[in-house]
Amino acid sequence: MKEHLPLLFLVFVSLAFALLLAGMLSQGRIKEETEQPPGECAMGQIGSCMKGPCNGTQACVNGTWGRCMVKTVCTPGVREPCIRDYCASAYKICNECGTGYGPCIGMNGS
């Protein structure tokens, strides 16, 4: 039994660390969406907000700010061809928020 005590202690410490880390990560997810304080808006008012690293907007309904909405135009990380003179000679990548594309890569030696 005494032989297993160091191993049990190591397992216990590892489990405690994993639970602590999981708790810290879940708190980060809760804070991911930054919204305006409740009750401080006029009906129909539009405010800016952050959803993770992305800029968004939220509307006031009955004196309370709604969810932060990010208008997306593409799927983050997806490559799309850059068309020039009816040819796809390069590609562009959708940004991490899905709100637009980066520059064309591979066109004119870039």
N, C-alpha and C positions, 0 to 999 in steps of 0.2 A: 504494500500500500504506500509506504513512504517513497518508493521508487517513482510512483506516478504523480506525486504532489507537484514537482516542477512542471510537468506536462499539463496537469490540470490548471495550475496557476497561469501558464502561458495561454491556454485556451480561454480562460476566464478574462484575462486582460485583453486578448484579441477581440473577443465578443463585445466587451465593454467599449472598446475603441470603435468598433464597427457601428454600434448603436449610437454612439456620440456623433460620429461622422454622418450617419444617416439623418439624425435630427438636425444637424447644421445644414445639410443639403436641402431638407424639406423646408426649413425656414427661408432659405434663399429662393425657393420656388414660390413661396407665398409672397415675397417681396418683389418678385419678377415684374408684376404688373403695378405700375405707379399711377394712381388715379387721383383726381381732385378730391378734397375733403367733402364728405356728404353734407347735404343741406346748405351748401353755399353757392347755389346757382339759380338762375331764372329759367323758367320753362322754355325749352327750345334753344337755349344757349349751347354753343359748341365749344369745347375746351380741348387743349392739347394734353397728351398723356404719353407714357412710355410703356411698352409691353416688351420686357427684356431689353435688348439693345435697339428696338425699333420704335420710331415715332408713330404715334397714332392720334386719333381723335375720339372724343366721347361726347354724348349728348345729355343734356339735362332733362329729366322727366320727373314731374311732380316735386321739384326742389332737390332731387337726388341725381348725382352723376351716374350714368350708365357704364357699361363695360368699355374698356379701351379697345378700339377696333383699328386694325392696321389693314389698309387697302392694299391687297396684293395683285400683282399683274403677272407673276411667274412663280414657279416652284423653286425655292432656294437650292442652289447648287446645280440646277439643270443647265446643260449647254444647249445653245440655239445657234444655228448657222447665221453668219453675217453675209448678206446678199449684196453683191456688187457687180454691176453689168450682167445681171441674170445668172451669176455664178456664186456658189457658196465657197468662198476661198479662205474663210476664217470662222471663228466661233466667238460667242460671248457667253458669259456665265451670269446667271441670276444671283443677285446679292443675298446676304444671309437673312434679310427681312422679307424677301420676295417682292420688293417695291420697285425694282428696276434691274437693268443689266449693266455690267461693267463694260469696259472698252472691248473692241474686237481684238482677238488674239490670233496672231499668225498672218495678219494682213500686212503686206508691204514689208516683210522681214521682221515684224514685231513679235 
